[in-house]
Amino acid sequence: MVDEIYNLKNEFIQQAKKELKERGVERIDINRMGEIVDMIKDLAESEESCWEASYYRKVVEAMEGSSGYTQMTNSNPASGGGNMSRQGYGMRQGYGSMGHDDIIEKLSEEYRQLGPEERMMMKNRIFTELGK
């Protein structure tokens, strides 16, 4: 869907450029150009929302897939029943066993596939979140 929004937005940009070139600034239909610019703005916001939703979906999937928590079943009532336990607890050897490497790798893969504008948006979003 993001690609469709991106392409549609670019078609409106091309139309605005075409009309501006054909008529010039002095004779442009301001109402029509205003509508085109509003549509471009709305499509850009929709595109951003789709990218953001995709980003968060991938982050959540990465976090769920690398949390390292598992449900341990224990039917012995004397031991307190089942409990949640961290895999490898006590044997951690850096971030890899904590799941951070998996998250960073998934974010890196996504980052490499983004265009320059999307990369900047992703960087800004990450820095904003980390600064909180």
Backbone hydrogen bonds, N-H to C=O, Kabsch-Sander energy under -0.5 kcal/mol:
donor,donor_aa,acceptor,acceptor_aa,energy
5,I,1,M,-2.3
6,Y,2,V,-2.8
7,N,3,D,-2.7
8,L,4,E,-2.5
9,K,5,I,-2.8
10,N,6,Y,-2.2
11,E,7,N,-1.9
12,F,8,L,-2.0
13,I,9,K,-2.0
14,Q,10,N,-2.5
15,Q,11,E,-2.2
16,A,12,F,-2.4
17,K,13,I,-2.4
18,K,14,Q,-2.6
19,E,15,Q,-2.6
20,L,16,A,-2.3
21,K,17,K,-2.5
22,E,18,K,-2.7
23,R,19,E,-2.4
24,G,20,L,-2.1
27,R,23,R,-0.6
27,R,24,G,-0.5
28,I,25,V,-0.7
30,I,28,I,-1.1
33,M,29,D,-2.8
34,G,30,I,-2.6
35,E,31,N,-2.0
36,I,32,R,-2.3
37,V,33,M,-2.8
38,D,34,G,-2.4
39,M,35,E,-2.2
40,I,36,I,-2.5
41,K,37,V,-2.5
42,D,38,D,-2.7
43,L,39,M,-2.6
44,A,40,I,-2.5
45,E,41,K,-2.3
46,S,42,D,-2.1
47,E,43,L,-2.7
48,E,44,A,-2.4
49,S,45,E,-2.3
50,C,46,S,-2.3
51,W,47,E,-2.4
52,E,48,E,-2.7
53,A,49,S,-2.5
54,S,50,C,-2.5
55,Y,51,W,-2.8
56,Y,52,E,-2.7
57,R,53,A,-2.3
58,K,54,S,-2.3
59,V,55,Y,-2.5
60,V,56,Y,-2.7
61,E,57,R,-2.4
62,A,58,K,-2.5
63,M,59,V,-2.8
64,E,60,V,-2.9
65,G,61,E,-2.2
66,S,62,A,-1.2
67,S,64,E,-0.6
70,T,85,S,-1.4
72,M,70,T,-0.6
72,M,83,N,-1.9
73,T,71,Q,-0.6
79,S,76,N,-1.3
80,G,77,P,-1.3
81,G,76,N,-1.4
83,N,72,M,-1.2
85,S,70,T,-1.4
87,Q,68,G,-2.5
89,Y,86,R,-1.6
91,M,88,G,-2.6
97,S,94,G,-0.6
98,M,95,Y,-1.5
99,G,95,Y,-0.7
99,G,96,G,-1.1
100,H,95,Y,-1.2
103,I,99,G,-1.5
104,I,100,H,-2.8
105,E,101,D,-2.6
106,K,102,D,-2.3
107,L,103,I,-2.5
108,S,104,I,-2.5
109,E,105,E,-2.5
110,E,106,K,-2.2
111,Y,107,L,-2.7
112,R,108,S,-2.3
113,Q,109,E,-1.0
113,Q,110,E,-0.7
114,L,110,E,-0.6
114,L,111,Y,-1.2
119,R,115,G,-2.5
120,M,116,P,-2.0
121,M,117,E,-2.2
122,M,118,E,-2.5
123,K,119,R,-2.7
124,N,120,M,-2.7
125,R,121,M,-2.3
126,I,122,M,-2.5
127,F,123,K,-2.8
128,T,124,N,-2.4
129,E,125,R,-2.5
130,L,126,I,-2.8
131,G,127,F,-1.7
132,K,128,T,-0.5
132,K,129,E,-0.9
